[in-house]
């Protein structure tokens, strides 16, 4: 049993609670920590943590207040609880930039350039391709054998879609997953040591690969992949002249396309096995799948938190936040807020207000690819229900210690044909 599992949360003085501890997410023991904060201190100050002082915002309504007030709560100093610029300066000698870590107008201009790639009209064109790739993956699963759902389905489907979005060499698609993983697996987020020199070398390999793609796309007629759109976009065509801005935006798009979908695919299987009566409900009525997808995203909450920095003194939830303070919105906690989601720790496939979750964020930084993620999950479960009576969990789930991405490494399953 880990130290995080041994602790009695109720016995810890409120001012000593530090929910940035990556171990509580690796052990999946985070629920009582956030339940206590929601009840006793929904805006909570941690004055002493390995990552420095920070405020925690843990209820659904207060998270939305912060996320929709970008004038007071700025993204420009970083979006993770760690001081991102300090970390990246150590890792790359130059701070990595991207549009999610910007405020308007720069954020709006850069986001607008790539947003059409995941607009509803383009998504309609993607659906047949997604269904074809989902079918290929599911039809080649080893029926009757135990296998890791994460690698065989979650990672593979995500890698295929990322390769499509970037028009990246299909045979090298797993590199995209690797680059995404090393972007978010830094010691401040995981609590684990990492070879930072190797990480730097790997990120530079990523940068070189995408710079080559940029040069090719910039010299060709505009296409509808993300790199072509950046290379030809009015507000982004000079991005290549700022290598760290270029790399930062590429990594943002890779991580955004990887983690949300991949970990929701894995989390959904875990949840249906944890609540078999909900799996029965799904089998009786597959029409519930679109709503179930939103509920799976709420229950999993792939991005655990987002951080802002106060630009001025501000009263939030009765607490005075001072200019320069770090303010962390714990989306995972907001999505388990019992005042909004009754019986919030349960997956309920027909939950009436499942779409009220904050897993995609809220306001101007709401996840650009949320509709694409939902489409992939919907198509996947439509195809699963046509083929399998059950995706059965047959062993222990292995989660990853990380206070930013709620990652899942192993989900041992067997598929039972219909």
N, C-alpha and C positions, 0 to 999 in steps of 0.2 A: 504494500500500500504506500502511495506517495505521501509526501508531506501535505500536499493540498487536500488529499482525501481524508487525512487524519484530523484536520482542523475542524473545530466546532465553530461555525461562523457566528452563532449567537453569542459566543463568549468573548469575541474580539471587540475591544473598544471601537466605537464607530469611527473615530478619527484615525485609527490605524488600519482601516480596510484599504487594500490596494488590489483592485480588480484587473490591473494590467499584467498580473502574474500569468505567464503563458501556460503554466502547468494546469491551471483549472480548466482550460479549454482542451488540452491534450487528454486529461482524465475525464472530461465531460462532467465536471463537478461544479460548474459555474452557477447553476440555478439558484441555490440558496444565497449566494453572495449578492446577486442582483435583486432577488426578491426582497432582501433586507434593505438595500438602498432604495428601491422603489417605495417601500413602506415608510422608512424612517428619514431618508435624506435623498430625495430624487435629484437634487443638485448637490453633489458631495465633493468636498475638497480633500484631496490626498496631498499632504504637504511633503511627504518623504517617500519616494519610490526610487528604484534603480534608474528610472527614466526621468526623474525630476518631479516637480509638483504639477498637478493637473486637476481639473474639475471633471467629474463624471455626471453626465445627464442621462437618466435611465428610464424615464417614463415616456410613453408614446407622444403625449401632447407637447411636452417640453422639447423633445427631440425635433419635432416639426417646427417649433418656434425658432430653434437655433438654425435649422437647415434652410429655412426660408428667409433668414435675415443676414444676407451676405455682406451688408454694409457694416454691421457690428461684428459679425463672426466671419472672419476672412479665411480663405483657403491658401493664401499666398505664402504662408510660412510652413506649409506642409499639411498633408491629409492624414498621416498616421501619428500615433501618440509619440513616437520618437521624433527627435528633431532631424527631419529628413536631410536638410542641407548639410548638417554636420556629418551624418553618416555617409552621404554620397561624396562629400569632399575627401573623406578617408578612402573610399573605395575607388574613386575614379579621378581624383585630383580636381575635378570640376563638378559643380552641383548639377544634377539631372533636373530638367524642368519638364512640365507637361501641362495641358490645359485644365486638368482637374484641379491642379494646384495653382490656379489663377483665379482672379476675380474679373468681373466685367470691366472693360470691354474685351480684353484679350481672350478670356475664356469663351465668350459668345462667338467671336469671330472664328476661332480655331475649331470649336465644336461644330459650328454651322457647316464647315467645309466637308466633314466626314459624315455628318448626320444623315444625308440622303441615302447612304449605303444601307441603312437599316430602317428607312422609311417604309410605311405600309405597302406601297406599290411594289417596291423592290423585294420586300419579304414574300409577297405572293409569288414572285418568280423563284425564290429560294425554296419554297415548300416542297415541290416535287423532288428536288435534289436532296434535301434533307431526308425525305421519306425513302428515297432510293438507298441512301447511305445507311440509314437506320436499319432497313430491311437486310442489307448485306451483312451488317454486324450481327444482328440477331439470328439470322439463318446460319451463321457459322459458329455459334456458341456450342460448346461441348455438352450436349444434353446427357444427363445422367452422371456427370462428373462435377466435382467441386472446383470452382475457379474464382479468381478475384474480380468481382464485378467492376471495381474501380478501374483496373487496367484494361479489361476486355471491352467494357462498354463506355463508362464515363469519360475516361481519358481518350479513348480511340475516337468516339464521336466528336468530342470537342476538338481534337487535333485535325480531324477532317474538315470541320467547319471553319476553323481558323485558317487553314491552308486555302480554303475557297475564298474567304473574305479578303485575304491579302494577295490572292493569286500567287501563293508561295509554292515552291517545288513540292509536289505531293509526297514524293518519297522521303522527304526530309521533315515531314509534318511534326514528328515527335520532338524535334528541336524547339519548336514553338512552345510546347509544354514545359520543356526543361528551362528555357529562358524565363518563362512566367514564374516557375517555382523559385528560381534563384533570386528573382526580383523581390519577392516577399519573404524569403527565408533568411532574414538577417538576425543577428543575435538579440537585438533589442525587442524583436517581435516574437521570437521563438524561445529565448532563454538558452539556446544551444550555441556552442562554438562553431565557427565556420571559417574555412580558408578564404579570407577576403581577397588575397592575390589571385586565387583561381577564379573567384567570382568576377573580379575585374576583367580577367582574360576572357571569360565566357561572355560577359556583356559586350566586350569589344568585338568578339566574333559575331554577336547578334547585330551590332551596329554596322559592321562591314557588310554583312549579308544584305541588310536592308538598304544601305547606301548604294550597293550595286543594283538592287531592284529599283531604287529611286532613279538612278541615272538611266536605266533602260526605259522606265515608264515616262520620264520627263521628255525623252527623245521620241516617244511614240505618240500616237493619237490617244486622247483621253479614253480611259476605260472606267468600269464601275467598281474596281477593287480599291481598297483603302489607300494604298500607296499611290496609285495613279491619281486619286482624288486630291491627296495632299500635294503631290508634285505639280498639279495643274490648278490648284485652288488659289484664288486671288490673295487671300490672307495667309497662305501657308507655303507658297511656292518658293519662298526664300528660306524656309526652315532648314534646308540642308546646309546653309551657311553657319548655322548654330548647332554643332553636332550633338550637344547635350540636350537641347530642346528637341531635336529630331529623335534621338534615342529615347528620351523620356516619353514622348507621345507614342512611339512605336510600342514601348513596354506597357504603357497605359492601355492601349488597345488590345495587346496580347493578354494581359492580366484580366482585363474586363471581359474578354471573350472566353477566357479559360475558367476562372474560378467560380463565377456565378453558376454557369451551366453544369460544369463538372461535379461540383460538390452538392448541388441540388439533385442531380441524377442519383448520386450515391446516397444522400440523405433520405430521399424518397423511398428507396428500397428498405433502408433501416426502419423508417417510421411505419411503413405498412406491415412489417414483421412485428414491430413493437406493439402495434394496435391492430390485431388480426380482424377485429370486428369491422374496422374501416376497410380492410382489404375485401371482406365479404360484401360490404356496401358497394365497393367499386365493381366487383364481379357482377352484382345484380343490376347495376346501372352504369355502364361505361360512359354514358353521356355526362357524367359528373367530372370527367377528366379535365376540362378547361379550368373549372373551379379548384379541383384538386391540385393542379399545377401551382396556382397562386398559394394555396395552403402549404404545399411542400416548400416553396421558397420562403414563406413566413417561418415555418417550423425549423428549417435548416439555417436560414440567414447566413449565406456564404461569406459576406463581408461583415465582420463582427463590429467594427467601429469605424467612424470617421472623425477626424480632429479638425478643429477650427482654432483661430487665435483672435482674441478680443481686440478690437481696434479702439475701444473706449471703455470707460467704466460703464457697467450695465447691471441692472437688477434682474435676475432670472430666478423664478421660483422662490422669491424671497431672499436670495443670497446675492451679495454684491461681488460681481466678477470685475476684476480690474484690468485696465488696458495692458495688453501683453500676455495675459494669462492664457494657458492652453485649455481648451474646452473640448471634451471628448464625448461624442454622441455614441452611446452603446446601442446600436441597432438591434443586436441580439436580445437585449433587455426590453427594448420598446416593443418588440414582437412577442414578448411573453407577458405583456402588461394585462393583468386580469380585468382591469377596468374597461379595456377595449375588447379583449379576446377571452371570453369566459372559458374556463378549463384550458388555459393557454398552453400548458405543457403537452397537451394531447394533439395529435394530428386528427383533424376532423374533415374528411374529404369534401363534405358539403357545408362547411362553415359559411354562414351567410355573408360575413364581412371579411373573408380571407384577403380580398384585394386591398384592404386598408393597411396592409403591412408596410413597414418602412425599409424593407430589405434592399430596395433599389435606391434608397435615399429619397429626398423630397426637395422640391424647389429647382433652381437652375442647374444643380449638379445631379439631378435624377439620372440614373444609369441610362446612357444613350441606347444601349443594346438590349433593354429589358424585353421588348417585344420579340426579338430574335431568340433570346433565352427561353421565353415562354413557349414560342413555337417549337423549338427543339424538344422541350420537355413534353409538350402535348403530343407531337408526332411520335416520339419514343413510346409513350404509354399507350397510344392508340395501337401501335404495332405490337407492343408487348402483349396486350390483352387479346389480340387476334391469335397469338402463338402459344402463350403459356398460361396454364392454370395458376401458377404461382412462381415468383422468384423467391426462393426460400433461403433465408439466412441460416447458415449451418456452422457458424463459428464466431469467434470474437472479432468485433470491429476494432480496427486500429486507427485512432485519430492522431492528428499532428498537433504538437504544442505550438500555438501561434495566437497572439491576441488581436490579429488583424484579419486573417483569413481562416475561416472555420473549415480546415482541410481534413480530408479522410483519405487514408492510405490503403486500407484493406477492408473489403467487405466480402467474406467468403460465402458463396451461394451455390445452390443447384437450381436449375430451371426445370420445372415440371410441365411437360407439354399438355396442351388441351386435349 
